[in-house]
Every structure is written in C-alpha cells, then in structure tokens.
Amino acid sequence: MEKSWNFYGEETVNKASAFTIRTILNTLNDNLNKDEHRTAIPLAHGDPSGFPTFRTSNVAEDALIDAIKSGKYNSYGPSVGFIEARRSIAEYISGDQPFEISADDVYITVGARHAIDVILTVLARPGGNILFPKPGYPFYEARATFSHLEFRHFNLLPKQGWEVDLNHIETLADDKTVAIVITNPGNPCGNVYSREHLQKIAETAKRLGFLVIADEAYAHLAFGKNPFVPMQVFGSIAPVITVGSLSKRWMVPGWRFGWLVTCDPNGILKKLGVVDSIKSCLDITCDAPTFIQGAVPKILKEIPDDFYSKTVNLLKEAADVCFERLTEIPCITCPYKPEGSMFTMVKLNPSLLEGIDDDLHFCLKLAREESVIVLPGVTMGLKNWLRVTFAVKLATLEDGLARIQSFCSRHAKS
C-alpha cells in the first residue's frame, strides 16, 4: 500500500504564477528553434541593460563599489531601510512635488515587485477589491490572486492616448474598493498622462473613497508632448502610494532596489492604519541589500543630467523607428505612437494571416521561425494585441522588426 503524506503543493501559487510575464517568456524561449543560427532578439521585456548603449552610469557603479569597500554595510539593516537612503529618495522625489516628502514617508523594498507585494498584502481584506488597468502589468493580478484580493479591470482608451476610462471606473467601484493602480509612464502602452488627466483620476478616487497606487517604475522616461508628472502632486486630493525603483531610469534591474512612498498631507493613511501596516509587513518580509542602500545617496545626487537625457534620446529614437516599421505591416495596427517607458501596444489582425489563430499562436510561431520574442497581448489583458519593446540597441531593433515583417509577409493570406 502506498504511503500517505500530509502535505501537497498549494494550487494558489500555480494559479498566481500563470499571470506573470516570466511564465509566458519561458514558454516562448522554450519554443525557439535550437538549430537557428541567428541570434534571438528580445523584444518582449524591458531590460536593455545588457546593451552597451544602455549601460548604467559610472557614478552608480563606483558608488556601489565604494559602499562595499567602506565596510559600513555588512550588517543587517532596518526593515524600512537605512535613513540615509530613505532621506536621499525623499529629497529626489520632493524635487517634483508642491510639498516636501520626508524620509519617514519612504520605505525601501527589494525592487518594485516587492513594493507591489507589500502594498497589496497591506490592503487585502475580506470582501475587498482593487482596480487594475487593462491592459496592464500582470504581476498585480498574480499578487492579488495570492492575497485573495478580488481585482476588477478598468479600460484604457487607445484612441485617447490610453487614458483611463473614468466612466468605467464609476461602474466598477463600490464601498469595498480599496485602491486603483495607475501606471505612468505606461507599461505596456508607452503613454504618458497629462497633468489634467491625473488630477481627474485623483478627484475620482476621492469621490469614490479609495487610494491611488501610482506605479512610476518608468518615471521620467518621457519623450512626447506630455512631461512626466508624478501622482504625488495630487496627494492632497486623495492619498497616493508610489511604487518606484532604480531598475529602469538607472538601467540596473538586476540590483533589485525599489521603494514605496506615501504622499498624504491630510494624514488619512496614518489615521486608518495603512502606514503601520506597511511597517509591520516590512518587518516580516525580506530586506533590500544594504550595500545598494549605501550607494543610493551618491547615485541620486551625483549622476550628471546628460546620462538621463542620453537615455531618453535613445528611447525616443528607437520608439520612432519601432512605430514607423510596425505601421508598414498590414496585419498590425498602431493606435498610438509611444511617448514614454520602453513599450508600445499594437493590435494584431490574425484573420489576415494564414495558420495564425491568435496573438499567442503568433508569438509562438514568430519565436520558432524568426527567433524574435514578442509578448502576446493576452498576457497584459488584451487578446490579439502585442507588446513590443523598443529598448534595445537600434540595429537589433531594426533586425527584429525586419524579421517580424518577413514573418507576416510569409504568412499573409493571398
């Protein structure tokens, strides 16, 4: 008789993992033709750090080395982060604000994903729900599933610069809605919201009684008509909790360094226990590496402006090329020229292609036949759309787009 055991794998974990970009990327990479002589081109995720043109600043690298060699950061650190790092982040963020952010408003995390983990854990409650954008970053759904927090999707409007459909928000929210997630600059859409639109979002949140989670992982990576405006500007209207990190603007996603920042001049988050819950959650989760915290003050204060402007110029040039090339492909429609972040969302018409059922099938066959990895839109919540990153070396981008065009031409219905 077979031995009976008292344990088993928790199915909720598997269910949550199904929402992640990593899961679909693993599937696409497994579908690459191992006999293909051409180098695979990664146009699915936002990590250009491996390309020399997108390498981080020497100041950041030296700051990290100096922090390690100082011997000051070999011990455990406070769960909320070292005060020097928190103060430098507060000063950096306060430069964009109508009022000052203090070190006490900053909580250091192990990257932006950990920040999302913390805030959704804090906000989850029986019967509660949270509003996520569609399309959006799927880790939010994964973490909400794990926390048993109901999520509801509000539409973004592609023909209006992917603005939030505020009327849709009104129909979704109820007295158990705890928060709305606003991603700006946009992942996956490449949009940048105007100040006026962000204010309307804050006013809607106040009227309906929930806080705003501002995902600003791509903060300042804006190169279109709208400058980047941080959501904290409207913290006096509705409480704002910002998710940020070093990953994108500083091109060091492998460093896994992020933060949560509360902006709540009216003291609502403190009064309702959210601040204490964030601290308690950080007490029982992992801490950000201490030596990176030691490097952060120098990184934020001493990196020259031309490093940032170079990055934005590279992204703008690549975004222009990406948009122009994709608009030349008959089965792809580009409703909006990207103006920020590292991505664009484009609509796929599989009915114009022979033997292609949907966006996932398209991406699997593209990986197999052309060694190009593009993310199917269904991963982000929109079936028969594609998310394409332009944050790669320009020659690599042009090669990848040429392969996509060749693939579409070869499969076009006659």
C-alpha positions as CSV (number, residue, x, y, z in Angstrom):
1,M,0.0,0.0,0.0
2,E,1.4,3.4,-1.0
3,K,2.4,5.7,1.9
4,S,0.0,8.6,2.5
5,W,1.6,12.0,3.1
6,N,0.1,15.1,4.9
7,F,1.4,17.8,2.5
8,Y,0.9,19.0,-1.0
9,G,1.7,21.9,-3.2
10,E,-0.5,24.9,-2.9
11,E,-2.5,25.4,-6.1
12,T,-3.0,29.1,-5.4
13,V,0.7,29.6,-6.1
14,N,0.4,27.9,-9.5
15,K,-2.7,30.0,-10.3
16,A,-0.9,33.2,-9.4
17,S,2.2,32.3,-11.5
18,A,0.0,31.8,-14.6
19,F,-0.4,35.6,-14.7
20,T,3.3,36.5,-14.8
21,I,5.3,37.7,-17.8
22,R,8.1,35.3,-16.8
23,T,5.8,32.3,-17.3
24,I,5.0,33.3,-20.9
25,L,8.6,34.3,-21.6
26,N,9.7,30.9,-20.5
27,T,7.2,29.3,-22.9
28,L,8.3,31.5,-25.8
29,N,12.0,30.9,-25.2
30,D,11.4,27.1,-25.0
31,N,9.8,27.4,-28.5
32,L,12.9,28.9,-30.1
33,N,14.4,26.7,-32.8
34,K,17.6,25.3,-31.3
35,D,19.1,24.9,-34.8
36,E,18.6,28.5,-35.7
37,H,21.9,30.2,-36.5
38,R,20.6,33.7,-35.9
39,T,20.8,35.4,-32.5
40,A,17.4,35.5,-30.7
41,I,16.1,39.1,-30.5
42,P,14.4,40.0,-27.2
43,L,11.5,42.4,-27.9
44,A,9.3,41.2,-25.1
45,H,10.6,42.7,-21.8
46,G,12.0,46.0,-20.7
47,D,15.7,45.3,-19.8
48,P,18.1,47.0,-22.1
49,S,20.9,46.9,-19.5
50,G,22.8,44.2,-21.5
51,F,23.4,46.6,-24.4
52,P,26.4,48.9,-24.1
53,T,24.5,51.9,-25.2
54,F,22.2,51.5,-22.2
55,R,24.8,50.7,-19.6
56,T,24.3,52.5,-16.2
57,S,26.4,55.4,-15.2
58,N,30.0,55.0,-13.9
59,V,28.9,57.0,-10.9
60,A,26.4,54.3,-10.0
61,E,29.0,51.6,-10.4
62,D,31.6,53.5,-8.4
63,A,29.1,54.3,-5.7
64,L,28.3,50.6,-5.3
65,I,32.0,49.7,-5.1
66,D,32.6,52.4,-2.6
67,A,29.7,51.3,-0.4
68,I,31.0,47.7,-0.4
69,K,34.6,48.8,0.4
70,S,33.6,51.1,3.2
71,G,32.7,48.1,5.4
72,K,29.7,50.0,6.7
73,Y,27.0,47.9,5.1
74,N,27.8,44.3,6.1
75,S,25.3,44.1,8.9
76,Y,21.6,43.8,8.9
77,G,19.7,47.0,8.2
78,P,16.4,48.4,9.4
79,S,13.4,46.8,7.9
80,V,12.2,50.1,6.4
81,G,15.7,50.9,5.1
82,F,18.7,53.0,6.2
83,I,17.8,56.5,7.0
84,E,20.4,58.0,4.6
85,A,19.0,56.1,1.7
86,R,15.4,57.0,2.6
87,R,16.3,60.6,3.0
88,S,18.0,60.8,-0.4
89,I,15.0,59.2,-2.1
90,A,12.7,61.7,-0.3
91,E,14.9,64.6,-1.5
92,Y,15.0,63.2,-5.0
93,I,11.2,62.9,-5.1
94,S,10.5,66.2,-3.4
95,G,12.0,68.0,-6.4
96,D,8.9,67.1,-8.3
97,Q,6.4,68.0,-5.6
98,P,4.4,71.1,-4.4
99,F,5.2,69.9,-0.9
100,E,8.1,68.1,0.8
101,I,8.4,64.4,1.1
102,S,10.2,63.3,4.3
103,A,12.4,60.2,4.9
104,D,9.5,58.9,7.1
105,D,7.4,58.7,4.0
106,V,9.8,56.3,2.3
107,Y,10.0,52.5,2.6
108,I,12.8,50.7,0.8
109,T,12.0,47.4,-0.9
110,V,13.6,44.6,-2.9
111,G,12.7,46.1,-6.3
112,A,9.3,47.4,-7.4
113,R,7.8,43.9,-7.4
114,H,8.4,43.6,-3.7
115,A,6.8,47.1,-3.3
116,I,3.7,45.8,-5.1
117,D,3.8,42.7,-2.9
118,V,3.9,44.8,0.3
119,I,1.1,47.2,-0.6
120,L,-1.3,44.6,-1.9
121,T,-0.7,42.5,1.2
122,V,-1.4,45.5,3.4
123,L,-4.6,46.4,1.5
124,A,-6.1,42.9,1.2
125,R,-9.1,42.4,3.3
126,P,-12.1,40.0,3.2
127,G,-14.5,41.1,0.5
128,G,-12.2,43.9,-0.7
129,N,-11.5,44.6,-4.3
130,I,-8.9,46.6,-6.2
131,L,-9.0,48.2,-9.7
132,F,-6.3,47.3,-12.3
133,P,-5.8,48.8,-15.8
134,K,-6.5,46.7,-18.9
135,P,-4.0,46.3,-20.4
136,G,-1.6,46.4,-17.5
137,Y,1.4,44.8,-15.8
138,P,0.2,41.3,-14.9
139,F,2.2,40.9,-11.6
140,Y,-0.6,42.9,-10.0
141,E,-3.1,40.2,-10.8
142,A,-0.7,37.5,-9.7
143,R,-0.1,39.1,-6.3
144,A,-3.8,39.9,-5.8
145,T,-4.7,36.3,-6.6
146,F,-2.2,35.1,-4.0
147,S,-3.6,37.6,-1.4
148,H,-7.2,36.5,-2.2
149,L,-8.0,40.1,-3.2
150,E,-10.6,40.5,-5.9
151,F,-9.4,42.5,-8.9
152,R,-11.6,44.4,-11.4
153,H,-10.3,45.7,-14.7
154,F,-10.9,49.2,-16.0
155,N,-10.4,50.0,-19.6
156,L,-7.7,52.2,-21.1
157,L,-8.7,54.0,-24.2
158,P,-6.1,53.5,-27.1
159,K,-7.5,56.3,-29.3
160,Q,-7.3,58.8,-26.5
161,G,-3.6,58.1,-25.6
162,W,-4.5,55.1,-23.4
163,E,-6.2,57.4,-20.9
164,V,-8.2,55.8,-18.1
165,D,-11.9,55.3,-18.9
166,L,-13.2,57.3,-15.9
167,N,-16.8,56.4,-16.7
168,H,-15.8,52.7,-16.4
169,I,-14.3,53.4,-13.0
170,E,-17.6,54.7,-11.8
171,T,-19.4,51.4,-12.8
172,L,-16.7,49.2,-11.2
173,A,-16.1,50.7,-7.8
174,D,-18.1,50.1,-4.7
175,D,-17.7,50.6,-1.0
176,K,-15.2,47.8,-0.8
177,T,-12.9,49.1,-3.4
178,V,-9.6,49.8,-1.7
179,A,-7.4,51.3,-4.4
180,I,-6.8,51.9,-8.1
181,V,-3.4,51.3,-9.8
182,I,-2.2,53.9,-12.2
183,T,0.9,53.2,-14.3
184,N,2.6,56.3,-15.6
185,P,4.6,56.3,-17.9
186,G,2.6,53.4,-19.2
187,N,3.6,49.7,-19.2
188,P,2.6,48.2,-21.6
189,C,1.2,51.1,-23.7
190,G,4.1,53.7,-23.8
191,N,1.7,56.5,-22.9
192,V,2.4,59.5,-20.6
193,Y,-0.6,61.1,-18.8
194,S,-1.3,64.8,-18.8
195,R,-1.5,66.7,-15.5
196,E,-5.2,67.3,-16.2
197,H,-6.0,63.7,-16.6
198,L,-4.1,62.7,-13.4
199,Q,-6.0,65.3,-11.5
200,K,-9.3,63.8,-12.7
201,I,-8.1,60.4,-11.6
202,A,-7.3,61.8,-8.1
203,E,-10.7,63.5,-7.9
204,T,-12.5,60.3,-8.9
205,A,-10.5,58.4,-6.2
206,K,-11.5,60.9,-3.6
207,R,-15.2,60.9,-4.6
208,L,-15.3,57.1,-4.5
209,G,-13.2,56.7,-1.3
210,F,-10.1,54.7,-2.4
211,L,-6.4,55.5,-2.6
212,V,-4.2,55.7,-5.6
213,I,-1.3,53.3,-6.2
214,A,1.0,55.1,-8.6
215,D,3.3,52.7,-10.4
216,E,6.1,55.0,-11.6
217,A,8.8,52.5,-12.3
218,Y,9.3,54.3,-15.6
219,A,9.3,57.8,-14.1
220,H,11.0,60.5,-16.2
221,L,11.3,58.2,-19.2
222,A,9.1,60.5,-21.2
223,F,9.8,61.9,-24.7
224,G,6.5,63.2,-26.2
225,K,4.1,66.1,-25.8
226,N,3.3,65.4,-22.1
227,P,6.1,65.8,-19.5
228,F,6.1,63.3,-16.7
229,V,4.0,64.4,-13.7
230,P,4.2,62.4,-10.5
231,M,0.9,61.4,-9.0
232,Q,2.1,62.7,-5.6
233,V,1.3,66.2,-6.9
234,F,-2.3,65.3,-6.2
235,G,-1.8,63.7,-2.8
236,S,-3.8,66.5,-1.1
237,I,-6.8,65.4,-3.1
238,A,-6.6,61.6,-2.5
239,P,-3.9,59.5,-0.7
240,V,-1.2,58.3,-3.0
241,I,1.3,55.5,-2.6
242,T,4.0,55.4,-5.2
243,V,5.9,52.4,-6.4
244,G,9.4,53.2,-7.7
245,S,12.8,51.6,-8.4
246,L,16.3,52.1,-9.7
247,S,15.6,49.4,-12.4
248,K,14.5,51.5,-15.4
249,R,15.8,55.1,-15.3
250,W,19.2,53.9,-14.0
251,M,19.3,50.7,-16.1
252,V,20.1,48.3,-13.2
253,P,17.1,45.9,-12.9
254,G,19.3,43.2,-11.5
255,W,20.1,45.3,-8.4
256,R,16.6,44.7,-7.2
257,F,16.2,48.0,-5.4
258,G,12.8,49.8,-5.1
259,W,10.7,51.9,-2.8
260,L,7.2,52.7,-1.6
261,V,6.5,56.4,-0.9
262,T,3.4,57.7,0.8
263,C,2.1,61.1,-0.1
264,D,-0.8,62.0,2.2
265,P,-0.8,65.6,3.6
266,N,-4.2,65.0,5.2
267,G,-2.9,62.1,7.3
268,I,-5.6,59.6,6.1
269,L,-3.2,56.7,5.6
270,K,-1.8,57.1,9.1
271,K,-5.2,57.5,10.7
272,L,-6.6,54.4,9.0
273,G,-3.5,52.2,10.0
274,V,-2.0,51.8,6.5
275,V,1.3,53.3,7.5
276,D,1.6,51.0,10.5
277,S,0.6,48.0,8.3
278,I,3.4,48.8,5.8
279,K,6.0,48.9,8.6
280,S,4.6,45.6,10.0
281,C,4.7,43.9,6.6
282,L,8.3,45.0,6.1
283,D,9.2,43.5,9.4
284,I,8.2,40.1,8.2
285,T,9.5,40.2,4.6
286,C,12.9,40.4,3.0
287,D,15.2,43.5,3.2
288,A,16.8,45.3,0.3
289,P,20.6,44.7,0.1
290,T,22.4,47.1,2.5
291,F,25.3,47.9,0.2
292,I,22.9,49.2,-2.5
293,Q,21.2,51.4,0.1
294,G,24.7,52.7,0.9
295,A,25.2,53.6,-2.7
296,V,21.9,55.3,-3.3
297,P,22.6,58.8,-2.0
298,K,25.6,59.2,-4.3
299,I,23.6,57.7,-7.3
300,L,20.7,60.1,-6.8
301,K,22.8,63.2,-6.2
302,E,25.9,62.8,-8.4
303,I,24.9,61.2,-11.7
304,P,25.0,64.0,-14.3
305,D,22.0,65.1,-16.2
306,D,23.5,64.1,-19.5
307,F,23.2,60.4,-18.5
308,Y,19.4,60.8,-18.2
309,S,19.0,62.9,-21.3
310,K,21.0,60.4,-23.3
311,T,18.8,57.5,-22.2
312,V,15.6,59.5,-23.1
313,N,17.0,60.4,-26.5
314,L,18.0,56.8,-27.2
315,L,14.5,55.6,-26.3
316,K,12.8,58.3,-28.4
317,E,14.8,57.4,-31.5
318,A,14.1,53.8,-31.0
319,A,10.4,54.4,-30.4
320,D,10.1,56.4,-33.6
321,V,11.8,53.6,-35.6
322,C,9.6,51.0,-33.9
323,F,6.4,52.9,-34.7
324,E,7.3,53.6,-38.3
325,R,8.3,50.0,-39.1
326,L,5.3,48.4,-37.4
327,T,2.8,50.7,-39.2
328,E,4.2,49.3,-42.5
329,I,2.9,45.8,-41.6
330,P,-0.7,45.2,-42.9
331,C,-1.8,42.8,-40.1
332,I,-0.7,45.2,-37.4
333,T,-2.4,48.5,-36.3
334,C,-0.6,51.1,-34.2
335,P,-3.2,53.2,-32.5
336,Y,-0.8,55.4,-30.6
337,K,2.8,56.4,-31.0
338,P,4.7,55.7,-27.8
339,E,5.8,58.7,-25.8
340,G,7.3,57.1,-22.7
341,S,8.5,54.0,-20.9
342,M,10.0,51.2,-23.2
343,F,7.0,49.7,-24.9
344,T,4.2,50.0,-27.4
345,M,1.0,48.1,-27.7
346,V,-0.2,47.2,-31.2
347,K,-3.3,45.4,-32.5
348,L,-2.9,42.2,-34.4
349,N,-5.4,41.1,-37.0
350,P,-4.9,37.3,-37.2
351,S,-7.6,37.0,-39.8
352,L,-5.1,38.4,-42.4
353,L,-2.7,35.6,-41.7
354,E,-2.7,32.0,-42.8
355,G,-2.4,29.5,-40.0
356,I,-2.3,32.0,-37.1
357,D,-5.1,31.6,-34.6
358,D,-4.4,34.5,-32.1
359,D,-1.7,36.6,-30.5
360,L,-0.2,33.7,-28.5
361,H,-0.1,31.5,-31.6
362,F,1.5,34.4,-33.5
363,C,4.2,34.8,-30.8
364,L,5.0,31.1,-30.6
365,K,5.4,30.8,-34.3
366,L,7.4,34.0,-34.6
367,A,9.8,32.7,-31.9
368,R,10.1,29.4,-33.7
369,E,10.6,30.7,-37.2
370,E,12.3,34.0,-36.7
371,S,13.9,33.8,-33.3
372,V,12.1,37.0,-32.2
373,I,10.4,37.2,-28.8
374,V,7.4,39.5,-28.6
375,L,4.9,39.4,-25.8
376,P,1.3,38.4,-26.6
377,G,-1.2,41.0,-25.5
378,V,-3.3,38.4,-23.7
379,T,-0.6,38.4,-21.1
380,M,-1.4,42.0,-20.4
381,G,-5.2,41.6,-20.6
382,L,-5.8,42.3,-24.3
383,K,-6.3,39.3,-26.7
384,N,-4.9,39.8,-30.2
385,W,-2.6,42.6,-29.3
386,L,1.1,42.6,-28.9
387,R,3.5,44.3,-26.6
388,V,6.8,45.3,-28.3
389,T,9.7,46.8,-26.5
390,F,12.0,49.3,-28.4
391,A,14.5,49.5,-25.5
392,V,17.3,47.6,-27.3
393,K,20.2,48.5,-29.5
394,L,18.9,50.3,-32.6
395,A,20.5,47.8,-35.0
396,T,19.0,44.9,-33.0
397,L,15.6,46.6,-33.1
398,E,15.7,47.1,-36.8
399,D,16.7,43.5,-37.4
400,G,13.9,42.2,-35.1
401,L,11.3,44.4,-36.9
402,A,12.5,43.2,-40.3
403,R,12.1,39.6,-39.2
404,I,8.6,40.4,-37.9
405,Q,7.7,42.0,-41.3
406,S,9.1,39.0,-43.1
407,F,7.2,36.6,-40.9
408,C,3.9,38.5,-41.5
409,S,4.5,38.6,-45.3
410,R,5.2,34.9,-45.4
411,H,2.0,34.1,-43.6
412,A,-0.2,36.7,-45.3
413,K,-3.3,35.3,-46.9
414,S,-3.3,35.7,-50.6
